[in-house]
Amino acid sequence: MTDLETTVAPPRAGPAWRRAAPALLGYAAVRALGLVTLAVWSAARDKSAHQLLSARWDSLWYTRVAELGYGYEVRLPNGDVHSNLAFFPLLPWLERAFAAVTPLSHADAGLLVSALASLAAAWGIFAVADHVYTEEKARSAALEGRWRETGGSRAGICAVLLWAVLPVGVVQSMAYSESLFTALAAWSLHAVLTGRWLTAGLLASLAGLTRPVGAAVVAAVWVAAIASFVRERSAPARTGAPGWRRALAMLIAPLGAAGYVLWVGRHTGKGPLGYLDVQAGWRNGFDGGYAFARFVADKFTSFPSALAGLALIVGVGLLVWLYVICVRQRQPLPLLVYAGVVTLLALCASSYFGSKPRLLLPAFPLLLPPALALARLRTSRSAWVLGGVAAVSAVYGAFWLNGSGPP
């Protein structure tokens, strides 16, 4: 599967939405369970679940951008400057658009965008997993019996449900940009896998307007396109998408992120590196993981915190292990590049260590190996596993959001 063939998958029975319907219904059920649990927990603590979802941390910054535009900043006593220029514009633009055409406030418009985007992300994750595993069946006759047992659709459903039951899955229902970004990334990757290069480039550009980690989608598009050009040179008889489409996709993909970064540089008067100065005001940046390693090491200075340090090491080890399995299972190269860059940027950020689980939410290709394992189980057994994890995730999400919440 790493040969990056981008042929269209074999014909499937029924329209695409019908194949995805079980995954979307399951996803909606998990999110509904999480929201009901949050509402009950918040009411017991005399807090507003609506406020926790729409008016806390980053959601406040996005709403402020939607209402007032860029230029707002907070100067902290220690000299740090928190500027709203750190937040990419696509989510605030959509909040402003929905607020303009509906009676919703900007904050509620953010919740609506997040709800719609989370469903689009779930569908995109299903589409990617379904395509990958259906293509595997079509290309590897030796494994055909195994795929007859599991099927791409079943593995896709499990992938969506695993994404829904992640411990910090409640963020998918907040007025945050994770769901919007994941939707754009998933569909861009699906477009790459199916040879729709212009769509892939456009969606990658929009992902770049959503979060800084849009660079991961751009990298996936670029690597896939370059690999296809190299493959054509070694096997000229092969035919695929015209070269100009791939080249144009490579040109379009970085425009969103590059355009915003250059605009920030001009707005601040600090040139192309102005956005880095904005991030530095938040004490955020890329240091190769040095600060995070020190953060983990400091946990071992006392016994209770040593348990947290051990859990962090186990968590990082699990991520590495999952990525190795993805490589060994020969996931398509665009997925490996995308998941690798998202994980690297999340773990090697120099600040906001409590945010790392949230920053890893878009790395859904890491969930494909456990999704395949669940798909091989009997339906009743996988349902019990996912149902139990969903209940735990709902309780944890309510506890977490009523406590420190996502920074």
C-alpha positions in Angstrom: 0.0 0.0 0.0 3.0 2.3 0.3 3.3 2.4 -3.5 0.9 5.4 -3.4 -1.4 4.2 -6.1 -4.2 6.7 -6.3 -6.7 4.8 -8.3 -10.3 5.0 -7.4 -11.5 2.2 -5.1 -13.6 -0.6 -6.5 -17.3 0.0 -6.9 -19.2 -0.3 -3.6 -22.8 -1.2 -3.0 -25.0 1.7 -2.1 -24.4 5.5 -1.9 -21.5 6.8 0.2 -23.7 8.3 2.8 -25.5 4.9 3.4 -22.1 3.2 3.9 -21.1 5.8 6.4 -24.5 6.0 8.2 -23.7 3.4 10.9 -20.5 5.2 11.7 -22.1 8.6 11.9 -25.0 7.3 14.0 -22.6 5.6 16.4 -20.5 8.8 16.5 -23.6 10.9 17.3 -24.6 8.5 20.1 -21.2 8.7 21.7 -21.1 12.5 21.6 -24.7 12.6 22.9 -23.7 10.4 25.8 -20.8 12.7 26.6 -22.9 15.9 26.4 -25.6 14.4 28.7 -23.0 13.3 31.2 -21.4 16.8 31.1 -24.8 18.5 31.6 -25.6 16.3 34.6 -22.1 16.7 36.1 -22.1 20.4 35.6 -25.6 20.9 37.1 -24.5 19.0 40.2 -21.6 21.4 40.5 -23.8 24.4 39.8 -22.0 25.2 36.5 -23.3 25.8 33.0 -22.3 23.0 30.5 -23.1 25.5 27.7 -20.6 28.0 29.1 -18.0 25.3 29.5 -18.4 24.3 25.9 -18.7 27.7 24.3 -17.0 30.3 26.5 -13.8 29.0 28.0 -10.1 29.1 27.0 -9.6 29.1 23.2 -13.3 29.4 22.5 -13.3 32.8 24.0 -10.4 33.9 21.8 -12.0 32.6 18.7 -15.3 34.3 19.6 -13.5 37.6 20.2 -11.8 37.4 16.8 -15.2 36.7 15.2 -16.8 39.7 17.0 -14.0 42.3 16.9 -11.4 41.1 14.5 -7.7 40.8 15.1 -5.6 43.2 17.2 -6.7 42.2 20.8 -4.0 41.2 23.2 -3.5 40.6 26.9 -0.3 41.7 28.7 0.5 39.5 31.7 2.4 40.6 34.8 5.4 38.5 33.8 5.7 40.4 30.5 4.2 37.8 28.3 1.9 39.1 25.6 -1.1 37.0 24.5 -2.2 38.2 21.1 -5.3 36.8 19.3 -3.1 36.8 16.2 -2.0 33.3 17.4 -5.4 31.9 16.4 -5.9 31.1 12.7 -8.9 32.7 11.0 -11.1 30.0 9.4 -13.1 29.1 12.5 -13.8 32.8 13.4 -14.8 33.5 9.8 -17.3 30.7 9.9 -18.6 31.9 13.3 -19.1 35.3 11.9 -20.9 34.0 8.8 -23.3 31.8 10.8 -24.0 34.6 13.3 -24.8 36.9 10.4 -27.4 34.6 8.8 -28.9 33.0 11.9 -30.1 34.3 15.3 -27.2 32.6 17.0 -24.5 34.5 19.0 -20.9 34.1 17.8 -20.3 31.6 20.6 -23.3 29.5 19.7 -22.3 29.7 16.1 -19.0 28.3 17.1 -20.8 25.3 18.7 -22.8 24.8 15.6 -19.7 24.9 13.4 -18.0 22.4 15.7 -21.0 20.0 15.7 -21.2 20.0 11.9 -17.5 19.8 11.5 -17.3 16.9 13.9 -19.8 14.9 11.8 -17.8 15.8 8.7 -14.6 14.7 10.4 -16.2 11.4 11.5 -17.4 10.8 7.9 -13.9 11.7 6.6 -12.2 9.3 9.0 -14.6 6.6 7.9 -14.0 7.3 4.3 -10.2 7.1 4.7 -10.3 3.8 6.7 -12.9 2.3 4.4 -10.8 3.2 1.3 -7.6 1.9 2.8 -9.0 -1.4 3.8 -11.1 -1.9 0.7 -8.0 -1.2 -1.4 -6.1 -3.7 0.7 -8.7 -6.3 -0.1 -8.6 -5.5 -3.8 -4.8 -5.6 -4.1 -3.8 -8.5 -1.8 -5.6 -11.7 -2.8 -3.7 -13.5 -0.1 -5.6 -11.6 2.5 -8.9 -11.7 0.8 -10.4 -14.2 3.3 -9.5 -12.0 6.2 -11.0 -8.9 4.6 -14.2 -10.9 3.9 -14.4 -11.3 7.6 -13.9 -7.7 8.6 -14.6 -5.5 5.6 -13.5 -1.9 5.1 -16.8 -0.6 6.4 -16.6 -2.3 9.7 -13.0 -1.1 10.3 -14.1 2.4 9.3 -16.9 2.3 11.8 -14.5 1.2 14.5 -12.1 4.0 13.6 -14.8 6.6 13.9 -16.0 5.3 17.3 -12.4 5.1 18.6 -11.9 8.7 17.7 -15.2 9.6 19.4 -14.3 7.8 22.7 -10.9 9.3 23.1 -10.4 10.6 26.7 -10.5 14.2 25.5 -13.2 13.6 22.9 -15.4 16.2 24.6 -13.2 18.8 22.7 -14.9 17.6 19.5 -18.1 19.3 20.9 -16.5 22.5 22.0 -16.2 25.8 20.0 -12.6 24.8 19.3 -10.9 24.3 15.9 -9.9 20.6 16.3 -13.1 19.2 14.7 -12.9 21.6 11.8 -9.3 20.9 11.2 -9.7 17.1 11.4 -12.6 17.2 8.9 -10.5 19.2 6.4 -7.5 17.0 6.9 -9.3 13.7 6.6 -11.1 14.7 3.4 -7.9 16.1 1.9 -6.1 12.8 2.7 -9.0 10.9 1.2 -8.8 13.1 -2.0 -5.1 12.3 -2.2 -5.7 8.5 -1.9 -8.4 8.7 -4.6 -6.4 10.8 -7.0 -8.5 14.0 -6.7 -5.5 16.3 -6.5 -7.1 19.7 -6.9 -9.6 18.9 -4.1 -6.8 17.7 -1.9 -4.8 20.9 -2.5 -7.8 23.1 -1.8 -8.7 21.3 1.4 -5.1 21.3 2.6 -5.1 25.1 2.0 -8.2 25.5 4.1 -6.7 23.3 6.8 -3.7 25.6 6.8 -6.1 28.5 7.6 -7.5 26.6 10.6 -4.5 25.6 12.7 -0.7 25.8 12.5 -0.6 22.0 12.3 -2.0 22.4 8.8 1.6 22.0 7.8 1.0 18.3 8.3 -1.7 18.2 5.6 0.5 20.2 3.3 3.4 17.8 3.9 1.2 14.8 3.1 0.0 16.3 -0.2 3.6 17.3 -1.2 5.1 13.9 -0.4 2.3 12.0 -2.2 2.7 14.2 -5.3 6.5 14.0 -5.3 6.3 10.2 -4.9 3.9 9.9 -7.8 6.2 11.9 -10.0 9.1 9.7 -9.0 7.0 6.6 -9.6 6.1 7.8 -13.1 9.7 8.3 -14.0 10.5 4.7 -13.0 7.4 3.3 -14.7 6.5 5.6 -17.6 3.8 3.3 -18.9 1.6 4.0 -15.9 -1.2 6.5 -16.3 -2.8 8.6 -13.5 -3.9 12.1 -12.8 -2.2 14.6 -15.2 1.0 16.0 -13.9 -0.3 19.6 -14.0 -3.0 18.7 -11.5 -0.5 17.3 -9.0 1.7 20.3 -9.5 -1.2 22.7 -9.0 -2.2 20.9 -5.9 1.3 21.3 -4.5 1.0 25.0 -5.3 -2.4 25.5 -3.7 -1.9 23.4 -0.6 0.4 25.8 1.4 -1.4 29.0 0.4 -3.8 29.1 3.4 -1.1 28.8 6.1 1.5 30.9 4.2 -1.1 33.6 3.4 -2.1 34.0 7.1 1.5 33.9 8.4 2.6 36.5 5.9 -0.4 38.7 6.8 0.5 38.5 10.5 4.1 39.5 9.6 2.9 42.5 7.7 0.3 43.4 10.4 2.9 43.3 13.2 5.6 44.9 11.0 8.0 42.1 11.8 8.1 40.4 8.4 7.7 36.7 7.6 8.8 35.6 11.1 6.3 37.8 12.8 4.0 34.9 13.6 6.8 33.2 15.5 7.1 36.3 17.7 3.3 36.0 18.3 3.7 32.4 19.4 6.7 33.4 21.6 4.5 35.8 23.4 2.5 32.7 24.5 5.7 30.9 25.4 5.0 28.4 22.7 7.3 27.1 20.0 9.1 24.1 18.7 12.2 22.9 20.7 12.4 19.2 19.6 10.7 18.0 22.8 13.3 19.3 25.2 10.9 21.3 27.4 8.4 18.4 27.5 11.2 16.0 28.5 12.1 18.3 31.4 8.5 18.5 32.4 8.2 14.7 32.5 11.6 14.4 34.4 10.4 17.0 37.0 7.5 14.7 37.8 9.9 12.2 39.4 11.0 14.5 42.1 8.2 13.2 44.5 6.3 10.0 44.8 2.7 11.1 43.9 3.8 13.0 40.8 6.1 10.2 39.8 3.0 8.2 38.9 2.0 11.0 36.5 5.5 11.0 35.0 5.3 7.3 34.5 1.9 7.6 32.8 3.3 10.3 30.5 6.1 8.0 29.5 3.7 5.1 28.9 1.5 7.4 26.8 4.4 8.6 24.6 5.5 5.0 24.2 2.0 4.0 23.2 2.0 6.7 20.5 5.4 5.5 19.1 4.2 1.9 19.2 1.0 2.7 17.3 3.0 4.6 14.7 5.4 1.7 14.3 2.4 -0.6 13.7 1.0 1.8 11.1 4.3 1.5 9.3 4.4 -2.2 9.6 0.9 -2.5 8.3 2.0 -0.5 5.3 -0.4 2.4 5.6 -0.4 4.7 2.6 2.5 7.2 2.7 0.3 10.3 3.0 -1.3 9.0 6.2 2.1 8.1 7.6 3.5 11.6 6.8 0.4 13.3 8.2 0.2 11.3 11.4 4.0 11.6 12.0 4.0 15.4 11.6 0.9 15.9 13.8 2.4 13.8 16.5 5.9 15.4 16.2 4.5 18.9 16.4 2.3 18.0 19.4 5.0 16.3 21.4 7.7 18.8 20.6 5.8 22.0 21.4 7.6 23.9 24.2 4.6 24.9 26.3 1.1 23.9 27.3 1.9 20.4 28.2 -1.6 19.7 29.4 -2.8 20.4 25.9 -0.9 17.6 24.2 -3.8 15.1 24.3 -6.0 17.7 22.7 -3.3 18.5 20.1 -3.1 14.8 19.2 -6.9 14.6 18.4 -6.3 15.1 14.6 -3.8 12.2 14.4 -6.6 9.8 13.5 -4.4 7.4 11.3 -2.9 6.2 14.6 -6.3 4.7 15.4 -6.5 2.5 12.3 -4.5 -0.5 13.7 -6.7 -0.8 16.9 -9.8 -0.2 14.7 -8.8 -3.1 12.5 -8.2 -5.3 15.6 -11.7 -4.4 16.9 -13.2 -5.1 13.5 -11.9 -8.6 13.6 -13.8 -9.3 16.9 -17.4 -10.4 17.1 -19.8 -7.6 16.8 -21.1 -8.1 20.4 -17.6 -8.1 21.8 -16.4 -5.0 20.0 -19.7 -3.3 21.0 -19.1 -4.1 24.7 -15.5 -2.8 24.5 -16.5 0.5 22.7 -19.5 1.0 24.9 -17.5 0.6 28.1 -14.8 3.0 26.9 -17.4 5.5 25.8 -18.9 5.5 29.3 -15.5 6.1 30.9 -14.7 8.8 28.3 -18.0 10.6 29.0 -17.3 10.6 32.7 -13.7 11.7 32.3 -14.7 14.4 29.8 -17.3 15.8 32.3 -14.8 15.7 35.1 -12.0 17.3 33.1 -14.1 20.1 31.7 -15.5 20.9 35.1 -11.9 21.0 36.4 -8.9 22.4 34.7 -10.3 21.9 31.2 -8.3 22.2 28.0 -5.8 25.1 28.2 
